[in-house]
């Protein structure tokens, strides 16, 4: 792996022009890990090509990660649909290989959870799949606890790993 200085990495809130770029990242990473639309993963989300508009909703935010000026990842937080008002969901955390292992996912998850805490959320939920072993380990490291089953109405029927963390 090549070394990348932090000066090459920029984290910022999503803008409308970013929509096709982050959708491309999500589709590429999903394909890399076999996360197909027919199994209810994020690539099946009808809003995938309008993430900026989606995350401009109240109590939501999405950040993109640029590496050398090119969008290479992102992640966000939003209210957990169909759940109690104090529960948010960490969502759409996807990173191209060039960003992995640099601490970017950890920093972005912490930023998203701090933002959620500032908005008044008390708990943060997430869903993922066991095949994303590095992601599961990161979430465990960040204090997420495995829970017995899904919360809310995410529509991600094949995300068998469900986790919750107090904010």
C-alpha positions as CSV (number, residue, x, y, z in Angstrom):
1,X,0.0,0.0,0.0
2,X,1.3,3.4,-0.8
3,X,1.5,6.0,1.9
4,X,-0.9,8.9,1.8
5,X,-0.4,12.1,3.8
6,X,-3.4,13.5,5.6
7,X,-3.0,16.7,3.6
8,X,-4.2,14.8,0.5
9,X,-7.5,13.9,2.2
10,X,-10.5,16.3,2.5
11,X,-13.7,15.6,4.4
12,X,-16.7,17.8,3.6
13,X,-20.5,17.8,3.5
14,X,-22.0,16.4,0.3
15,X,-23.0,18.9,-2.5
16,X,-25.4,18.2,-5.4
17,X,-22.5,17.8,-7.9
18,X,-21.2,15.0,-5.8
19,X,-24.2,12.7,-6.3
20,X,-22.9,10.7,-9.3
21,X,-19.4,10.4,-7.8
22,X,-20.5,9.0,-4.5
23,X,-23.1,6.8,-6.1
24,X,-20.2,5.4,-8.3
25,X,-18.1,4.7,-5.2
26,X,-21.0,2.9,-3.5
27,X,-21.7,0.8,-6.6
28,X,-18.0,-0.1,-7.0
29,X,-17.4,-1.0,-3.4
30,X,-20.7,-3.0,-3.3
31,X,-19.7,-4.9,-6.4
32,X,-16.2,-5.6,-4.9
33,X,-17.8,-7.3,-1.9
34,X,-20.8,-8.9,-3.7
35,X,-23.4,-6.7,-2.1
36,X,-26.0,-6.8,-4.8
37,X,-29.3,-5.0,-5.2
38,X,-31.3,-8.2,-5.3
39,X,-30.3,-8.9,-1.7
40,X,-31.5,-5.5,-0.4
41,X,-28.1,-3.8,0.1
42,X,-27.6,-0.1,-0.4
43,X,-27.2,-0.4,-4.2
44,X,-31.0,-1.1,-4.2
45,X,-31.7,2.2,-2.6
46,X,-33.9,4.3,-4.9
47,X,-32.3,7.5,-3.6
48,X,-28.7,6.4,-4.3
49,X,-28.3,8.9,-7.1
50,X,-29.7,11.8,-5.0
51,X,-27.8,11.4,-1.7
52,X,-27.3,15.2,-1.4
53,X,-31.0,15.8,-1.4
54,X,-31.7,12.9,0.9
55,X,-29.2,14.0,3.5
56,X,-30.4,17.6,3.4
57,X,-33.5,16.4,5.3
58,X,-33.8,17.5,8.9
59,X,-31.4,15.8,11.4
60,X,-29.4,14.2,8.6
61,X,-25.9,14.8,7.2
62,X,-23.6,13.0,4.7
63,X,-19.9,13.7,4.2
64,X,-17.8,12.8,1.2
65,X,-14.1,12.0,1.4
66,X,-11.8,13.4,-1.3
67,X,-8.4,12.0,-2.1
68,X,-6.4,14.3,-4.3
69,X,-9.6,16.0,-5.3
70,X,-11.5,12.9,-6.3
71,X,-14.4,11.5,-4.2
72,X,-13.3,8.1,-2.8
73,X,-15.7,7.5,0.0
74,X,-18.4,8.8,2.3
75,X,-20.7,8.2,5.1
76,X,-23.7,9.8,6.9
77,X,-26.2,9.8,9.7
78,X,-30.0,10.2,9.6
79,X,-32.9,9.4,11.9
80,X,-33.7,5.6,11.9
81,X,-37.0,5.3,10.1
82,X,-39.7,3.4,12.0
83,X,-37.9,3.7,15.4
84,X,-37.9,5.9,18.4
85,X,-37.1,9.6,17.9
86,X,-33.8,9.3,19.8
87,X,-32.3,6.7,17.5
88,X,-30.2,7.7,14.5
89,X,-28.6,5.4,11.9
90,X,-25.0,5.4,10.7
91,X,-25.5,5.0,7.0
92,X,-23.7,4.4,3.7
93,X,-20.2,4.1,4.9
94,X,-18.3,3.2,1.7
95,X,-14.6,3.6,1.0
96,X,-12.5,2.8,-2.1
97,X,-9.4,0.7,-1.4
98,X,-7.1,3.7,-1.6
99,X,-8.7,5.1,1.6
100,X,-8.7,1.8,3.6
101,X,-6.3,1.5,6.5
102,X,-5.8,5.2,6.9
103,X,-8.2,5.8,9.7
104,X,-10.6,7.6,7.5
105,X,-13.6,5.4,8.3
106,X,-13.0,5.7,12.1
107,X,-12.7,9.5,11.8
108,X,-15.9,9.8,9.7
109,X,-17.9,7.5,12.0
110,X,-16.8,9.6,15.0
111,X,-17.7,12.8,13.2
112,X,-21.1,11.5,12.3
113,X,-21.9,10.3,15.8
114,X,-20.8,13.6,17.3
115,X,-23.1,15.4,14.9
116,X,-25.9,13.1,15.8
117,X,-25.3,13.7,19.5
118,X,-25.4,17.5,18.9
119,X,-28.7,17.0,17.1
120,X,-30.1,15.3,20.3
121,X,-29.9,11.7,19.3
122,X,-29.2,9.3,22.2
123,X,-28.5,6.0,20.4
124,X,-26.9,5.1,17.0
125,X,-27.9,2.0,15.1
126,X,-26.2,0.4,12.1
127,X,-26.6,-2.6,9.9
128,X,-23.9,-4.4,7.9
129,X,-23.0,-7.8,6.8
130,X,-20.6,-10.3,8.4
131,X,-18.5,-10.5,5.2
132,X,-17.4,-6.9,5.9
133,X,-15.1,-8.1,8.7
134,X,-13.0,-5.0,8.9
135,X,-16.1,-2.8,9.2
136,X,-17.6,-5.0,11.9
137,X,-14.3,-4.8,13.8
138,X,-14.2,-1.1,13.5
139,X,-17.8,-0.7,14.8
140,X,-17.0,-3.0,17.7
141,X,-13.9,-0.9,18.5
142,X,-16.0,2.3,18.4
143,X,-18.3,0.8,21.1
144,X,-21.2,-0.6,19.0
145,X,-22.8,-3.7,20.6
146,X,-24.3,-6.5,18.6
147,X,-28.1,-6.7,19.1
148,X,-30.4,-9.6,18.5
149,X,-32.2,-8.3,15.4
150,X,-33.0,-5.3,13.3
151,X,-34.5,-2.0,14.4
152,X,-36.6,0.3,12.4
153,X,-37.5,0.0,8.7
154,X,-34.3,0.1,6.7
155,X,-35.3,-2.4,4.0
156,X,-31.8,-4.1,4.2
157,X,-33.1,-7.6,4.6
158,X,-29.7,-9.3,4.1
159,X,-27.8,-7.2,6.6
160,X,-27.5,-9.8,9.3
161,X,-25.3,-7.8,11.6
162,X,-27.2,-5.3,13.7
163,X,-25.5,-3.1,16.2
164,X,-26.4,-0.3,18.6
165,X,-24.3,2.3,20.5
166,X,-25.2,4.9,23.1
167,X,-24.2,8.4,22.2
